[in-house]
Amino acid sequence: MSEYDIWRTTTQVLAVTAVIVGIIQRTQYRFLDVLFEICVFHVPALTSLIIYSKQSQS
């Protein structure tokens, strides 16, 4: 498995996790503070997306 494939998998896992947590937080049950949710789920997902997109360009 190449580094590009690993970043793609990482980005997919983090994005899906962030979306699922976001949907649960907004619709069913709010169990996390909003700032905690952003820092733990959304920032890493966006960071991995940026890294993955930079690697796909090179």
Secondary structure as the mmCIF struct_conf table of DSSP 4:
data_model
#
loop_
_struct_conf.conf_type_id
_struct_conf.id
_struct_conf.beg_label_comp_id
_struct_conf.beg_label_asym_id
_struct_conf.beg_label_seq_id
_struct_conf.end_label_comp_id
_struct_conf.end_label_asym_id
_struct_conf.end_label_seq_id
HELX_RH_AL_P HELX_RH_AL_P1 GLU A 3 THR A 27
TURN_TY1_P TURN_TY1_P1 GLN A 28 GLN A 28
BEND BEND1 LEU A 32 LEU A 32
HELX_RH_AL_P HELX_RH_AL_P2 VAL A 34 GLU A 37
HELX_RH_PI_P HELX_RH_PI_P1 ILE A 38 HIS A 42
HELX_RH_AL_P HELX_RH_AL_P3 VAL A 43 GLN A 57
#
